[in-house]
Amino acid sequence: MIIDMAKLRIPEDVMEYFRKTGSIGGKARAKKYTKEQLSQMGKLGGRPKGSGTKKANVTKKATATKKGGK
């Protein structure tokens, strides 16, 4: 069965729920970050996840070696 996504309609009550939850998230983000931080995040493609810094891909073996393992 193939669904044509262009013809798929989301019910209005569901869209209202999405708008409310999105609004709550936006207000929480506005409290957490300054306008300058939000501006920089927008230029970089969104807010950072976790600490906001990208971490290098480290294998379990490399991590174990750093911690004194084999």
C-alpha positions in Angstrom: 0.0 0.0 0.0 1.4 3.4 -1.0 0.3 6.6 0.6 0.4 9.8 -1.3 1.9 12.2 1.3 0.9 15.3 -0.7 -2.8 14.3 -0.2 -2.5 13.4 3.5 -4.3 15.9 5.7 -3.6 16.3 9.4 -6.7 16.9 11.5 -7.0 20.5 12.8 -7.1 19.4 16.5 -3.8 17.6 16.0 -2.3 20.7 14.3 -3.5 22.8 17.3 -1.7 20.3 19.7 1.5 20.6 17.6 1.3 24.4 17.7 0.8 24.5 21.5 3.7 22.1 22.2 5.9 23.9 19.8 5.1 27.2 21.5 6.0 25.8 24.9 9.3 24.6 23.6 10.0 28.0 22.1 9.3 29.7 25.3 11.6 27.3 27.3 14.4 27.9 24.7 14.0 31.6 25.0 14.4 31.5 28.8 17.5 29.3 28.5 19.4 31.2 25.9 20.1 34.9 25.2 19.0 36.5 21.9 22.6 36.6 20.7 23.0 32.8 21.4 19.8 32.0 19.6 21.0 34.1 16.7 24.3 32.3 16.5 22.6 28.9 16.7 20.3 29.8 13.9 23.2 30.7 11.7 24.9 27.4 12.5 21.7 25.4 11.8 20.0 25.0 15.1 20.6 24.7 18.8 23.4 22.5 20.0 22.6 19.0 21.5 24.2 18.1 24.8 27.0 20.5 25.7 26.9 22.2 22.3 30.3 21.1 21.2 30.9 18.5 18.6 32.7 15.4 19.8 35.1 13.4 17.7 34.1 9.9 16.9 35.9 7.8 19.5 35.8 4.1 19.4 35.3 2.0 22.5 38.9 0.7 22.2 40.3 4.2 22.1 38.2 5.2 25.1 39.3 2.2 27.1 43.0 2.9 26.3 42.6 6.4 27.6 41.0 5.0 30.8 43.9 2.6 31.4 42.3 -0.5 29.8 43.7 -2.7 27.1 
